Amino acid sequence: MVRIVTDSLSDIPKEMNADGHICVIPLTVTIEDVSYLDGVDFTHEEFFEMLKQAKSFPKTSHPSAEAFLSVFKSAVDAGDSVICICASPYISGTIDAARTARDMLGYGKIDIIDSRSLSMGEGLIVLTACEMAKKGCAHDEIVKRALLHAENGEGLVFLDTVEYLHKGGRLSTSKALIVEKLRIRPVLRIDPKGKLVMAGRALGVRKAIRWLTEAVGRIRTDFTQTTVAIGYTVKKEIAEEIARRLCALYKMGNIIFYKAGSAIGAHTGPGCSAVFFEA
């Protein structure tokens, strides 16, 4: 049997892992000097309420190598192989912890895959790997498919505010003031290496949504044979508007709406929406 492992940055909806076939190892989120396990110790709604009231900026930290080691050892000792799909190393140190755990164990068939993404950009790869594992596909076949998806994955992230980028030290005070005063809404992209980079900007939410959806069409216009994941932190109405525009512009197939987790929300705030798909 092939075991599928990932980190909580993958944002896989719990209802899509009801059978527990995917082992999700949580990151740690620290708010006001209290540490919580992402997706375990609080609900999505509770986190954003705490974020709104917090006086200091939350911190996130990747799982320890020991957390991965425990899962890997249990699987290998049961006679299973492991495919562990992690967030981009440019976004989290999770993959380094997983590789360290594999080296610490020193036996068994364990592949560590860089998704080159985060959130459901990573999650879509995990879900495909899980589906293949359930169908009885060979370990190496699943790895090959996951690597191909990682190479061709695309992700665009819309921010309704840069307040949390500023609080987290990712944007200077002067730039943050200008952006907010002019109502500039940035759109970020996951580049081929897995870095989160500026893709574009627009004045106001509506124009930013238009820019994002048109950017999707410059990459792909027929989604009838693939899944598109549209995520949001709090404002689902923005995600729904993105979906409406995509459906009006392109040939759409399966669309997954999901709530982006606290590990991402801590850095983007309640106004974040994202679109992930395979190009």
SVG drawing of the C-alpha trace seen along z (x, -y; Angstrom):
<svg xmlns="http://www.w3.org/2000/svg" viewBox="-21 -57 41 62">
<polyline fill="none" stroke="black" stroke-width="0.4" points="0.0,0.0 1.1,-3.6 0.7,-6.1 0.1,-9.7 1.5,-12.3 1.3,-16.1 1.5,-19.2 -1.4,-21.4 -0.4,-24.1 -2.1,-22.0 -5.5,-23.2 -7.3,-20.0 -11.0,-20.2 -11.7,-17.7 -14.7,-16.4 -12.3,-15.4 -10.2,-13.3 -13.1,-11.8 -11.5,-8.3 -8.2,-9.6 -6.2,-8.1 -4.2,-11.3 -2.0,-11.9 -1.9,-15.7 0.9,-16.9 0.0,-20.3 2.1,-23.4 2.2,-25.5 0.6,-28.9 1.6,-31.2 -0.7,-34.0 -0.1,-36.2 2.6,-33.7 0.2,-30.8 0.9,-28.0 -1.8,-26.1 -1.7,-23.2 -3.0,-24.4 -6.4,-22.9 -6.5,-21.0 -6.7,-23.3 -9.2,-25.8 -11.8,-26.1 -11.3,-28.3 -13.7,-30.9 -12.1,-30.9 -8.7,-31.6 -9.7,-34.7 -11.5,-36.0 -8.3,-35.6 -6.4,-37.2 -8.7,-40.2 -8.2,-40.7 -4.5,-39.9 -2.2,-42.8 0.9,-41.1 1.5,-39.5 1.0,-35.7 4.0,-33.4 4.0,-30.1 6.5,-27.3 6.9,-24.1 6.4,-20.6 9.4,-19.0 11.4,-16.2 10.2,-14.0 6.6,-14.6 7.3,-13.2 9.6,-10.5 6.7,-9.0 4.4,-8.8 7.1,-7.5 8.2,-4.8 4.6,-3.6 3.9,-3.3 7.2,-1.6 7.1,0.8 3.6,1.8 5.1,2.7 3.9,-0.4 5.7,-2.9 5.4,-6.7 4.9,-9.6 5.1,-12.9 4.1,-16.0 5.2,-19.3 4.8,-23.0 7.4,-24.9 10.6,-25.4 10.5,-29.1 7.3,-29.3 7.9,-26.8 10.7,-24.7 8.4,-21.7 10.1,-19.8 13.5,-20.0 12.0,-18.5 10.5,-15.7 13.8,-15.0 15.6,-15.0 13.0,-12.5 13.6,-10.2 17.3,-10.3 16.8,-9.7 14.7,-6.6 17.2,-5.2 15.0,-2.5 11.9,-2.0 10.7,-3.4 9.9,-7.1 9.7,-9.8 9.6,-13.5 8.0,-15.7 8.3,-19.5 4.8,-20.7 6.4,-24.0 3.2,-25.5 1.1,-26.0 -2.5,-25.8 -4.6,-23.8 -1.9,-24.2 -0.2,-21.6 -3.5,-20.0 -4.6,-19.2 -1.4,-17.1 -2.1,-15.4 -5.7,-14.5 -4.6,-13.1 -1.9,-11.0 -4.5,-9.7 -6.9,-8.8 -4.2,-6.9 -3.1,-5.1 -6.7,-4.0 -6.9,-2.6 -3.8,-0.5 -1.4,-2.4 2.3,-1.7 4.3,-3.9 6.6,-5.1 3.6,-5.8 2.1,-8.1 5.4,-9.8 5.8,-10.5 2.3,-11.9 2.8,-14.1 6.1,-15.5 4.4,-16.3 1.6,-18.2 4.1,-20.1 6.0,-21.1 2.8,-22.3 0.9,-23.7 -0.4,-27.3 -1.6,-29.6 -2.8,-33.1 -3.5,-34.9 -5.6,-38.0 -5.2,-40.2 -8.0,-42.5 -5.6,-44.3 -1.8,-44.5 -2.3,-45.2 -1.1,-41.7 1.9,-41.7 2.9,-44.9 2.4,-43.6 4.5,-40.5 7.4,-42.6 6.9,-41.7 6.0,-45.2 7.4,-48.5 5.2,-51.0 5.5,-53.6 4.6,-51.2 1.7,-49.8 0.3,-53.3 0.5,-54.2 -1.1,-50.9 -4.0,-51.2 -4.6,-54.9 -4.8,-54.3 -6.9,-51.2 -4.4,-49.1 -5.1,-45.4 -2.2,-43.1 -2.4,-39.8 0.4,-37.3 1.5,-34.3 3.4,-31.1 6.3,-31.0 7.8,-27.8 10.2,-27.5 7.5,-27.9 8.2,-31.5 5.3,-33.9 5.9,-36.9 4.0,-39.9 2.0,-39.2 -0.1,-42.4 -2.2,-45.0 -5.4,-46.9 -7.4,-49.7 -10.1,-48.2 -11.5,-44.7 -13.6,-44.4 -10.7,-45.3 -8.4,-43.0 -10.8,-40.1 -11.0,-40.9 -7.2,-41.0 -6.9,-37.7 -9.5,-35.9 -8.0,-37.2 -4.6,-36.1 -6.0,-32.6 -7.1,-32.6 -3.6,-33.5 -2.5,-30.2 -5.4,-27.9 -9.0,-28.3 -10.4,-24.7 -10.7,-23.2 -13.3,-20.5 -10.7,-17.7 -9.2,-19.2 -10.1,-20.6 -9.9,-24.2 -9.6,-25.0 -10.8,-28.5 -10.0,-29.4 -10.8,-32.2 -9.9,-33.1 -13.1,-34.8 -14.8,-36.6 -16.4,-33.8 -18.2,-36.3 -14.9,-37.2 -14.2,-33.6 -17.7,-33.2 -17.3,-36.2 -14.0,-34.8 -15.8,-31.5 -18.6,-33.3 -16.2,-35.2 -14.2,-32.0 -17.4,-30.2 -18.4,-33.1 -15.1,-33.3 -13.9,-29.7 -14.9,-26.1 -15.1,-24.9 -15.3,-21.5 -15.0,-20.6 -14.6,-23.6 -13.6,-23.1 -14.3,-25.9 -12.3,-25.7 -11.3,-27.7 -7.6,-28.7 -6.1,-27.7 -4.5,-29.7 -1.0,-29.1 -1.8,-31.2 -4.3,-33.5 -1.8,-34.7 0.2,-36.3 -2.6,-37.4 -5.5,-38.3 -9.2,-37.8 -9.4,-39.2 -7.4,-36.6 -8.7,-34.6 -6.7,-32.2 -7.1,-30.1 -5.1,-26.9 -5.0,-24.5 -2.8,-22.4 -1.8,-24.2"/>
</svg>
